[in-house]
Each structure stands twice: as structure tokens, then as C-alpha cells.
Amino acid sequence: MPDADQPTASLPRSQRRNEFTTFLVLAFGIWPIVAVGVVGAYGFLVWMFQIIFGPPGPPAH
């Protein structure tokens, strides 16, 4: 395991490639899916809340 203050350029080529691949998978694969899931779950929660309790605003006369 390299030291925290060791520059990235001195890491072995295979480790740099593995870190870059991991970054790409996280940045363009997992996190967009997680973000869409969180926003979708929140929207579903609001939708279900409004089905049960009605839309926000003053009650109708």
C-alpha cells in the first residue's frame, strides 16, 4: 500500500489502471443508477403520500 503523500505517478501501471477503471465504473455506472433510484424513490414516496392524504393546499369547500 503506497503512502498517502506519495505521488500518483510512482504507482505501478497496473494499479493506476485499476484505480482509473474503478473510477469510471463508479462515476459513469453506479452513481448515476443510485441517483436515479433515490430521485425515483422520493417521487414515489410523494405520490403515495398524496394518494393517501390528498394534494397539498387548503381543503375544498
N, CA, C and O atoms as a Tripos MOL2 file, in Angstrom:
@<TRIPOS>MOLECULE
protein
  244   243    61     0     0
PROTEIN
NO_CHARGES

@<TRIPOS>ATOM
      1 N           0.8510   -1.1780    0.0000 N.3       1 MET1
      2 CA          0.0000    0.0000    0.0000 C.3       1 MET1
      3 C           0.8900    1.2330    0.0000 C.2       1 MET1
      4 O           1.7400    1.3710    0.8800 O.2       1 MET1
      5 N           0.7190    2.1300   -0.9610 N.am      2 PRO2
      6 CA          1.5660    3.3200   -1.0060 C.3       2 PRO2
      7 C           1.1950    4.3090    0.0910 C.2       2 PRO2
      8 O           0.0780    4.3070    0.6090 O.2       2 PRO2
      9 N           2.1690    5.1550    0.4290 N.am      3 ASP3
     10 CA          1.9220    6.2020    1.4140 C.3       3 ASP3
     11 C           0.9240    7.2120    0.8610 C.2       3 ASP3
     12 O           0.7710    7.3470   -0.3530 O.2       3 ASP3
     13 N           0.2460    7.9200    1.7630 N.am      4 ALA4
     14 CA         -0.7690    8.8910    1.3460 C.3       4 ALA4
     15 C          -0.1420   10.0780    0.6230 C.2       4 ALA4
     16 O          -0.7720   10.6660   -0.2560 O.2       4 ALA4
     17 N           1.0870   10.4360    0.9780 N.am      5 ASP5
     18 CA          1.7110   11.5880    0.3460 C.3       5 ASP5
     19 C           2.6170   11.2060   -0.8240 C.2       5 ASP5
     20 O           3.3630   12.0440   -1.3310 O.2       5 ASP5
     21 N           2.5560    9.9520   -1.2530 N.am      6 GLN6
     22 CA          3.3440    9.5150   -2.4010 C.3       6 GLN6
     23 C           2.6240    9.9310   -3.6850 C.2       6 GLN6
     24 O           1.4160    9.7220   -3.7990 O.2       6 GLN6
     25 N           3.3340   10.5140   -4.6530 N.am      7 PRO7
     26 CA          2.6660   10.9600   -5.8770 C.3       7 PRO7
     27 C           2.1080    9.7850   -6.6850 C.2       7 PRO7
     28 O           2.6400    8.6750   -6.6420 O.2       7 PRO7
     29 N           1.0260   10.0520   -7.4200 N.am      8 THR8
     30 CA          0.3470    9.0170   -8.1950 C.3       8 THR8
     31 C           1.2360    8.4820   -9.3130 C.2       8 THR8
     32 O           1.1170    7.3160   -9.6900 O.2       8 THR8
     33 N           2.1150    9.3100   -9.8430 N.am      9 ALA9
     34 CA          2.9500    8.8990  -10.9660 C.3       9 ALA9
     35 C           3.8870    7.7530  -10.5950 C.2       9 ALA9
     36 O           4.3380    7.0340  -11.4860 O.2       9 ALA9
     37 N           4.1930    7.5590   -9.3270 N.am     10 SER10
     38 CA          5.1120    6.4960   -8.9470 C.3      10 SER10
     39 C           4.3880    5.1760   -8.6620 C.2      10 SER10
     40 O           5.0420    4.1830   -8.3420 O.2      10 SER10
     41 N           3.0550    5.1390   -8.7700 N.am     11 LEU11
     42 CA          2.3260    3.8850   -8.5880 C.3      11 LEU11
     43 C           2.5740    2.9670   -9.7790 C.2      11 LEU11
     44 O           2.8140    3.4450  -10.8880 O.2      11 LEU11
     45 N           2.5190    1.6780   -9.5660 N.am     12 PRO12
     46 CA          2.6740    0.7630  -10.7030 C.3      12 PRO12
     47 C           1.5670    0.9920  -11.7390 C.2      12 PRO12
     48 O           0.4540    1.4020  -11.4100 O.2      12 PRO12
     49 N           1.9100    0.7170  -12.9830 N.am     13 ARG13
     50 CA          0.9820    0.9760  -14.0870 C.3      13 ARG13
     51 C          -0.3190    0.1980  -13.9280 C.2      13 ARG13
     52 O          -1.3900    0.7340  -14.2110 O.2      13 ARG13
     53 N          -0.2480   -1.0490  -13.4840 N.am     14 SER14
     54 CA         -1.4630   -1.8560  -13.3390 C.3      14 SER14
     55 C          -2.3670   -1.3070  -12.2390 C.2      14 SER14
     56 O          -3.5910   -1.3550  -12.3660 O.2      14 SER14
     57 N          -1.7820   -0.7880  -11.1630 N.am     15 GLN15
     58 CA         -2.5970   -0.2240  -10.0840 C.3      15 GLN15
     59 C          -3.2790    1.0620  -10.5350 C.2      15 GLN15
     60 O          -4.4380    1.3020  -10.1980 O.2      15 GLN15
     61 N          -2.5640    1.8920  -11.2980 N.am     16 ARG16
     62 CA         -3.1710    3.1150  -11.8350 C.3      16 ARG16
     63 C          -4.3260    2.7620  -12.7640 C.2      16 ARG16
     64 O          -5.3730    3.4090  -12.7270 O.2      16 ARG16
     65 N          -4.1440    1.7460  -13.5910 N.am     17 ARG17
     66 CA         -5.2040    1.3250  -14.4990 C.3      17 ARG17
     67 C          -6.4170    0.8060  -13.7210 C.2      17 ARG17
     68 O          -7.5610    1.0940  -14.0730 O.2      17 ARG17
     69 N          -6.1520    0.0320  -12.6530 N.am     18 ASN18
     70 CA         -7.2490   -0.4780  -11.8310 C.3      18 ASN18
     71 C          -8.0060    0.6570  -11.1410 C.2      18 ASN18
     72 O          -9.2360    0.6340  -11.0770 O.2      18 ASN18
     73 N          -7.2870    1.6350  -10.6320 N.am     19 GLU19
     74 CA         -7.9370    2.7750   -9.9840 C.3      19 GLU19
     75 C          -8.7530    3.5910  -10.9840 C.2      19 GLU19
     76 O          -9.8550    4.0420  -10.6710 O.2      19 GLU19
     77 N          -8.2160    3.7780  -12.1740 N.am     20 PHE20
     78 CA         -8.9310    4.5230  -13.1990 C.3      20 PHE20
     79 C         -10.1870    3.7700  -13.6390 C.2      20 PHE20
     80 O         -11.2360    4.3850  -13.8280 O.2      20 PHE20
     81 N         -10.0950    2.4660  -13.8020 N.am     21 THR21
     82 CA        -11.2590    1.6490  -14.1580 C.3      21 THR21
     83 C         -12.3100    1.7100  -13.0590 C.2      21 THR21
     84 O         -13.5030    1.8200  -13.3430 O.2      21 THR21
     85 N         -11.8740    1.6390  -11.8040 N.am     22 THR22
     86 CA        -12.8030    1.7400  -10.6860 C.3      22 THR22
     87 C         -13.4940    3.0990  -10.6840 C.2      22 THR22
     88 O         -14.7010    3.1820  -10.4540 O.2      22 THR22
     89 N         -12.7410    4.1550  -10.9370 N.am     23 PHE23
     90 CA        -13.3230    5.4960  -11.0210 C.3      23 PHE23
     91 C         -14.3710    5.5680  -12.1240 C.2      23 PHE23
     92 O         -15.4530    6.1130  -11.9080 O.2      23 PHE23
     93 N         -14.0720    5.0300  -13.2940 N.am     24 LEU24
     94 CA        -15.0250    5.0780  -14.4020 C.3      24 LEU24
     95 C         -16.2990    4.3070  -14.0780 C.2      24 LEU24
     96 O         -17.4010    4.7640  -14.3800 O.2      24 LEU24
     97 N         -16.1460    3.1450  -13.4660 N.am     25 VAL25
     98 CA        -17.3210    2.3460  -13.1080 C.3      25 VAL25
     99 C         -18.1740    3.0970  -12.0950 C.2      25 VAL25
    100 O         -19.3980    3.1280  -12.2180 O.2      25 VAL25
    101 N         -17.5380    3.7030  -11.0930 N.am     26 LEU26
    102 CA        -18.2940    4.4580  -10.0950 C.3      26 LEU26
    103 C         -18.9280    5.7140  -10.6900 C.2      26 LEU26
    104 O         -20.1080    5.9840  -10.4660 O.2      26 LEU26
    105 N         -18.1420    6.4810  -11.4470 N.am     27 ALA27
    106 CA        -18.6040    7.7770  -11.9320 C.3      27 ALA27
    107 C         -19.6690    7.6600  -13.0120 C.2      27 ALA27
    108 O         -20.5820    8.4840  -13.0650 O.2      27 ALA27
    109 N         -19.5710    6.6590  -13.8690 N.am     28 PHE28
    110 CA        -20.4920    6.5740  -15.0040 C.3      28 PHE28
    111 C         -21.3930    5.3540  -14.9560 C.2      28 PHE28
    112 O         -22.1880    5.1450  -15.8720 O.2      28 PHE28
    113 N         -21.2920    4.5500  -13.9210 N.am     29 GLY29
    114 CA        -22.1170    3.3590  -13.8140 C.3      29 GLY29
    115 C         -22.9530    3.3450  -12.5620 C.2      29 GLY29
    116 O         -24.1790    3.4430  -12.6250 O.2      29 GLY29
    117 N         -22.3080    3.2250  -11.4330 N.am     30 ILE30
    118 CA        -23.0300    3.0050  -10.1830 C.3      30 ILE30
    119 C         -23.7060    4.2760   -9.6860 C.2      30 ILE30
    120 O         -24.8930    4.2430   -9.3610 O.2      30 ILE30
    121 N         -22.9860    5.4020   -9.6170 N.am     31 TRP31
    122 CA        -23.5800    6.6090   -9.0370 C.3      31 TRP31
    123 C         -24.7430    7.1650   -9.8380 C.2      31 TRP31
    124 O         -25.7020    7.6300   -9.2220 O.2      31 TRP31
    125 N         -24.7310    7.1530  -11.1720 N.am     32 PRO32
    126 CA        -25.9470    7.5910  -11.8790 C.3      32 PRO32
    127 C         -27.1540    6.6990  -11.5870 C.2      32 PRO32
    128 O         -28.2770    7.1910  -11.4760 O.2      32 PRO32
    129 N         -26.9300    5.3970  -11.4640 N.am     33 ILE33
    130 CA        -28.0300    4.4840  -11.1360 C.3      33 ILE33
    131 C         -28.5450    4.7710   -9.7320 C.2      33 ILE33
    132 O         -29.7560    4.7780   -9.5120 O.2      33 ILE33
    133 N         -27.6490    5.0060   -8.7810 N.am     34 VAL34
    134 CA        -28.0590    5.3270   -7.4110 C.3      34 VAL34
    135 C         -28.8300    6.6490   -7.3900 C.2      34 VAL34
    136 O         -29.8450    6.7590   -6.7020 O.2      34 VAL34
    137 N         -28.3600    7.6470   -8.1340 N.am     35 ALA35
    138 CA        -29.0360    8.9500   -8.1560 C.3      35 ALA35
    139 C         -30.4430    8.8280   -8.7260 C.2      35 ALA35
    140 O         -31.3830    9.3980   -8.1730 O.2      35 ALA35
    141 N         -30.6030    8.0920   -9.8260 N.am     36 VAL36
    142 CA        -31.9280    7.8980  -10.4180 C.3      36 VAL36
    143 C         -32.8190    7.1360   -9.4470 C.2      36 VAL36
    144 O         -34.0040    7.4490   -9.3230 O.2      36 VAL36
    145 N         -32.2740    6.1510   -8.7610 N.am     37 GLY37
    146 CA        -33.0540    5.3940   -7.7840 C.3      37 GLY37
    147 C         -33.5270    6.2380   -6.6200 C.2      37 GLY37
    148 O         -34.6670    6.1040   -6.1750 O.2      37 GLY37
    149 N         -32.6570    7.1110   -6.1210 N.am     38 VAL38
    150 CA        -33.0330    7.9780   -4.9850 C.3      38 VAL38
    151 C         -34.1140    8.9660   -5.4060 C.2      38 VAL38
    152 O         -35.0940    9.1520   -4.6850 O.2      38 VAL38
    153 N         -33.9510    9.5990   -6.5580 N.am     39 VAL39
    154 CA        -34.9500   10.5660   -7.0220 C.3      39 VAL39
    155 C         -36.2670    9.8560   -7.3290 C.2      39 VAL39
    156 O         -37.3380   10.3730   -7.0110 O.2      39 VAL39
    157 N         -36.1940    8.6830   -7.9410 N.am     40 GLY40
    158 CA        -37.4030    7.9200   -8.2260 C.3      40 GLY40
    159 C         -38.1120    7.4800   -6.9600 C.2      40 GLY40
    160 O         -39.3400    7.5280   -6.8880 O.2      40 GLY40
    161 N         -37.3510    7.0510   -5.9570 N.am     41 ALA41
    162 CA        -37.9570    6.6380   -4.6890 C.3      41 ALA41
    163 C         -38.6190    7.8180   -3.9940 C.2      41 ALA41
    164 O         -39.6930    7.6670   -3.4110 O.2      41 ALA41
    165 N         -37.9980    8.9810   -4.0460 N.am     42 TYR42
    166 CA        -38.6000   10.1680   -3.4390 C.3      42 TYR42
    167 C         -39.8920   10.5350   -4.1620 C.2      42 TYR42
    168 O         -40.8940   10.8480   -3.5190 O.2      42 TYR42
    169 N         -39.8760   10.4990   -5.4830 N.am     43 GLY43
    170 CA        -41.0870   10.7850   -6.2450 C.3      43 GLY43
    171 C         -42.1960    9.7920   -5.9320 C.2      43 GLY43
    172 O         -43.3570   10.1790   -5.8000 O.2      43 GLY43
    173 N         -41.8500    8.5230   -5.8110 N.am     44 PHE44
    174 CA        -42.8380    7.5070   -5.4510 C.3      44 PHE44
    175 C         -43.4020    7.7630   -4.0600 C.2      44 PHE44
    176 O         -44.6030    7.6100   -3.8410 O.2      44 PHE44
    177 N         -42.5500    8.1500   -3.1240 N.am     45 LEU45
    178 CA        -42.9910    8.4530   -1.7660 C.3      45 LEU45
    179 C         -43.9760    9.6210   -1.7510 C.2      45 LEU45
    180 O         -45.0070    9.5530   -1.0820 O.2      45 LEU45
    181 N         -43.6650   10.6880   -2.4820 N.am     46 VAL46
    182 CA        -44.5600   11.8420   -2.5480 C.3      46 VAL46
    183 C         -45.8800   11.4380   -3.2060 C.2      46 VAL46
    184 O         -46.9460   11.8500   -2.7480 O.2      46 VAL46
    185 N         -45.8240   10.6500   -4.2610 N.am     47 TRP47
    186 CA        -47.0240   10.2000   -4.9610 C.3      47 TRP47
    187 C         -47.9220    9.3910   -4.0210 C.2      47 TRP47
    188 O         -49.1280    9.6280   -3.9570 O.2      47 TRP47
    189 N         -47.3340    8.4350   -3.2900 N.am     48 MET48
    190 CA        -48.1170    7.6150   -2.3640 C.3      48 MET48
    191 C         -48.6900    8.4620   -1.2180 C.2      48 MET48
    192 O         -49.8270    8.2540   -0.7940 O.2      48 MET48
    193 N         -47.9010    9.4080   -0.7300 N.am     49 PHE49
    194 CA        -48.3840   10.2980    0.3300 C.3      49 PHE49
    195 C         -49.6000   11.0840   -0.1450 C.2      49 PHE49
    196 O         -50.5670   11.2370    0.6010 O.2      49 PHE49
    197 N         -49.5600   11.5870   -1.3860 N.am     50 GLN50
    198 CA        -50.6720   12.3750   -1.9040 C.3      50 GLN50
    199 C         -51.8770   11.5040   -2.2280 C.2      50 GLN50
    200 O         -53.0080   11.9860   -2.1680 O.2      50 GLN50
    201 N         -51.6710   10.2490   -2.5670 N.am     51 ILE51
    202 CA        -52.8030    9.3510   -2.7710 C.3      51 ILE51
    203 C         -53.5290    9.1280   -1.4530 C.2      51 ILE51
    204 O         -54.7590    9.0840   -1.4280 O.2      51 ILE51
    205 N         -52.7940    8.9880   -0.3650 N.am     52 ILE52
    206 CA        -53.3960    8.7060    0.9400 C.3      52 ILE52
    207 C         -53.9880    9.9690    1.5630 C.2      52 ILE52
    208 O         -55.1250    9.9440    2.0330 O.2      52 ILE52
    209 N         -53.2420   11.0680    1.5750 N.am     53 PHE53
    210 CA        -53.6500   12.2780    2.2990 C.3      53 PHE53
    211 C         -54.1690   13.4030    1.4000 C.2      53 PHE53
    212 O         -54.6000   14.4350    1.9160 O.2      53 PHE53
    213 N         -54.1450   13.2440    0.1130 N.am     54 GLY54
    214 CA        -54.6200   14.2730   -0.8080 C.3      54 GLY54
    215 C         -53.5270   15.2670   -1.1310 C.2      54 GLY54
    216 O         -52.4920   15.3030   -0.4660 O.2      54 GLY54
    217 N         -53.7570   16.0770   -2.1570 N.am     55 PRO55
    218 CA        -52.7340   17.0550   -2.5470 C.3      55 PRO55
    219 C         -52.6110   18.1710   -1.5150 C.2      55 PRO55
    220 O         -53.5280   18.3840   -0.7220 O.2      55 PRO55
    221 N         -51.4930   18.8810   -1.5190 N.am     56 PRO56
    222 CA        -51.3140   19.9780   -0.5670 C.3      56 PRO56
    223 C         -52.2030   21.1590   -0.9300 C.2      56 PRO56
    224 O         -52.6400   21.3000   -2.0720 O.2      56 PRO56
    225 N         -52.4550   21.9820    0.0390 N.am     57 GLY57
    226 CA        -53.2610   23.1770   -0.1870 C.3      57 GLY57
    227 C         -54.4530   23.2120    0.7320 C.2      57 GLY57
    228 O         -54.6730   22.2840    1.5110 O.2      57 GLY57
    229 N         -55.2280   24.2810    0.6470 N.am     58 PRO58
    230 CA        -56.3940   24.3940    1.5050 C.3      58 PRO58
    231 C         -57.4570   23.3750    1.1010 C.2      58 PRO58
    232 O         -57.5470   23.0030   -0.0700 O.2      58 PRO58
    233 N         -58.2590   22.9240    2.0590 N.am     59 PRO59
    234 CA        -59.2930   21.9460    1.7180 C.3      59 PRO59
    235 C         -60.3740   22.5800    0.8350 C.2      59 PRO59
    236 O         -60.6550   23.7750    0.9380 O.2      59 PRO59
    237 N         -60.9630   21.7730   -0.0160 N.am     60 ALA60
    238 CA        -62.0190   22.2550   -0.9010 C.3      60 ALA60
    239 C         -63.2880   22.5060   -0.1010 C.2      60 ALA60
    240 O         -63.5370   21.8470    0.9080 O.2      60 ALA60
    241 N         -64.0780   23.4520   -0.5530 N.am     61 HIS61
    242 CA        -65.3430   23.7770    0.1470 C.3      61 HIS61
    243 C         -66.4660   22.9710   -0.3930 C.2      61 HIS61
    244 O         -67.6000   23.1050    0.0680 O.2      61 HIS61
@<TRIPOS>BOND
     1     1     2 1
     2     2     3 1
     3     3     4 2
     4     3     5 am
     5     5     6 1
     6     6     7 1
     7     7     8 2
     8     7     9 am
     9     9    10 1
    10    10    11 1
    11    11    12 2
    12    11    13 am
    13    13    14 1
    14    14    15 1
    15    15    16 2
    16    15    17 am
    17    17    18 1
    18    18    19 1
    19    19    20 2
    20    19    21 am
    21    21    22 1
    22    22    23 1
    23    23    24 2
    24    23    25 am
    25    25    26 1
    26    26    27 1
    27    27    28 2
    28    27    29 am
    29    29    30 1
    30    30    31 1
    31    31    32 2
    32    31    33 am
    33    33    34 1
    34    34    35 1
    35    35    36 2
    36    35    37 am
    37    37    38 1
    38    38    39 1
    39    39    40 2
    40    39    41 am
    41    41    42 1
    42    42    43 1
    43    43    44 2
    44    43    45 am
    45    45    46 1
    46    46    47 1
    47    47    48 2
    48    47    49 am
    49    49    50 1
    50    50    51 1
    51    51    52 2
    52    51    53 am
    53    53    54 1
    54    54    55 1
    55    55    56 2
    56    55    57 am
    57    57    58 1
    58    58    59 1
    59    59    60 2
    60    59    61 am
    61    61    62 1
    62    62    63 1
    63    63    64 2
    64    63    65 am
    65    65    66 1
    66    66    67 1
    67    67    68 2
    68    67    69 am
    69    69    70 1
    70    70    71 1
    71    71    72 2
    72    71    73 am
    73    73    74 1
    74    74    75 1
    75    75    76 2
    76    75    77 am
    77    77    78 1
    78    78    79 1
    79    79    80 2
    80    79    81 am
    81    81    82 1
    82    82    83 1
    83    83    84 2
    84    83    85 am
    85    85    86 1
    86    86    87 1
    87    87    88 2
    88    87    89 am
    89    89    90 1
    90    90    91 1
    91    91    92 2
    92    91    93 am
    93    93    94 1
    94    94    95 1
    95    95    96 2
    96    95    97 am
    97    97    98 1
    98    98    99 1
    99    99   100 2
   100    99   101 am
   101   101   102 1
   102   102   103 1
   103   103   104 2
   104   103   105 am
   105   105   106 1
   106   106   107 1
   107   107   108 2
   108   107   109 am
   109   109   110 1
   110   110   111 1
   111   111   112 2
   112   111   113 am
   113   113   114 1
   114   114   115 1
   115   115   116 2
   116   115   117 am
   117   117   118 1
   118   118   119 1
   119   119   120 2
   120   119   121 am
   121   121   122 1
   122   122   123 1
   123   123   124 2
   124   123   125 am
   125   125   126 1
   126   126   127 1
   127   127   128 2
   128   127   129 am
   129   129   130 1
   130   130   131 1
   131   131   132 2
   132   131   133 am
   133   133   134 1
   134   134   135 1
   135   135   136 2
   136   135   137 am
   137   137   138 1
   138   138   139 1
   139   139   140 2
   140   139   141 am
   141   141   142 1
   142   142   143 1
   143   143   144 2
   144   143   145 am
   145   145   146 1
   146   146   147 1
   147   147   148 2
   148   147   149 am
   149   149   150 1
   150   150   151 1
   151   151   152 2
   152   151   153 am
   153   153   154 1
   154   154   155 1
   155   155   156 2
   156   155   157 am
   157   157   158 1
   158   158   159 1
   159   159   160 2
   160   159   161 am
   161   161   162 1
   162   162   163 1
   163   163   164 2
   164   163   165 am
   165   165   166 1
   166   166   167 1
   167   167   168 2
   168   167   169 am
   169   169   170 1
   170   170   171 1
   171   171   172 2
   172   171   173 am
   173   173   174 1
   174   174   175 1
   175   175   176 2
   176   175   177 am
   177   177   178 1
   178   178   179 1
   179   179   180 2
   180   179   181 am
   181   181   182 1
   182   182   183 1
   183   183   184 2
   184   183   185 am
   185   185   186 1
   186   186   187 1
   187   187   188 2
   188   187   189 am
   189   189   190 1
   190   190   191 1
   191   191   192 2
   192   191   193 am
   193   193   194 1
   194   194   195 1
   195   195   196 2
   196   195   197 am
   197   197   198 1
   198   198   199 1
   199   199   200 2
   200   199   201 am
   201   201   202 1
   202   202   203 1
   203   203   204 2
   204   203   205 am
   205   205   206 1
   206   206   207 1
   207   207   208 2
   208   207   209 am
   209   209   210 1
   210   210   211 1
   211   211   212 2
   212   211   213 am
   213   213   214 1
   214   214   215 1
   215   215   216 2
   216   215   217 am
   217   217   218 1
   218   218   219 1
   219   219   220 2
   220   219   221 am
   221   221   222 1
   222   222   223 1
   223   223   224 2
   224   223   225 am
   225   225   226 1
   226   226   227 1
   227   227   228 2
   228   227   229 am
   229   229   230 1
   230   230   231 1
   231   231   232 2
   232   231   233 am
   233   233   234 1
   234   234   235 1
   235   235   236 2
   236   235   237 am
   237   237   238 1
   238   238   239 1
   239   239   240 2
   240   239   241 am
   241   241   242 1
   242   242   243 1
   243   243   244 2
@<TRIPOS>SUBSTRUCTURE
     1 MET1         2 RESIDUE 1 A MET
     2 PRO2         6 RESIDUE 1 A PRO
     3 ASP3        10 RESIDUE 1 A ASP
     4 ALA4        14 RESIDUE 1 A ALA
     5 ASP5        18 RESIDUE 1 A ASP
     6 GLN6        22 RESIDUE 1 A GLN
     7 PRO7        26 RESIDUE 1 A PRO
     8 THR8        30 RESIDUE 1 A THR
     9 ALA9        34 RESIDUE 1 A ALA
    10 SER10       38 RESIDUE 1 A SER
    11 LEU11       42 RESIDUE 1 A LEU
    12 PRO12       46 RESIDUE 1 A PRO
    13 ARG13       50 RESIDUE 1 A ARG
    14 SER14       54 RESIDUE 1 A SER
    15 GLN15       58 RESIDUE 1 A GLN
    16 ARG16       62 RESIDUE 1 A ARG
    17 ARG17       66 RESIDUE 1 A ARG
    18 ASN18       70 RESIDUE 1 A ASN
    19 GLU19       74 RESIDUE 1 A GLU
    20 PHE20       78 RESIDUE 1 A PHE
    21 THR21       82 RESIDUE 1 A THR
    22 THR22       86 RESIDUE 1 A THR
    23 PHE23       90 RESIDUE 1 A PHE
    24 LEU24       94 RESIDUE 1 A LEU
    25 VAL25       98 RESIDUE 1 A VAL
    26 LEU26      102 RESIDUE 1 A LEU
    27 ALA27      106 RESIDUE 1 A ALA
    28 PHE28      110 RESIDUE 1 A PHE
    29 GLY29      114 RESIDUE 1 A GLY
    30 ILE30      118 RESIDUE 1 A ILE
    31 TRP31      122 RESIDUE 1 A TRP
    32 PRO32      126 RESIDUE 1 A PRO
    33 ILE33      130 RESIDUE 1 A ILE
    34 VAL34      134 RESIDUE 1 A VAL
    35 ALA35      138 RESIDUE 1 A ALA
    36 VAL36      142 RESIDUE 1 A VAL
    37 GLY37      146 RESIDUE 1 A GLY
    38 VAL38      150 RESIDUE 1 A VAL
    39 VAL39      154 RESIDUE 1 A VAL
    40 GLY40      158 RESIDUE 1 A GLY
    41 ALA41      162 RESIDUE 1 A ALA
    42 TYR42      166 RESIDUE 1 A TYR
    43 GLY43      170 RESIDUE 1 A GLY
    44 PHE44      174 RESIDUE 1 A PHE
    45 LEU45      178 RESIDUE 1 A LEU
    46 VAL46      182 RESIDUE 1 A VAL
    47 TRP47      186 RESIDUE 1 A TRP
    48 MET48      190 RESIDUE 1 A MET
    49 PHE49      194 RESIDUE 1 A PHE
    50 GLN50      198 RESIDUE 1 A GLN
    51 ILE51      202 RESIDUE 1 A ILE
    52 ILE52      206 RESIDUE 1 A ILE
    53 PHE53      210 RESIDUE 1 A PHE
    54 GLY54      214 RESIDUE 1 A GLY
    55 PRO55      218 RESIDUE 1 A PRO
    56 PRO56      222 RESIDUE 1 A PRO
    57 GLY57      226 RESIDUE 1 A GLY
    58 PRO58      230 RESIDUE 1 A PRO
    59 PRO59      234 RESIDUE 1 A PRO
    60 ALA60      238 RESIDUE 1 A ALA
    61 HIS61      242 RESIDUE 1 A HIS
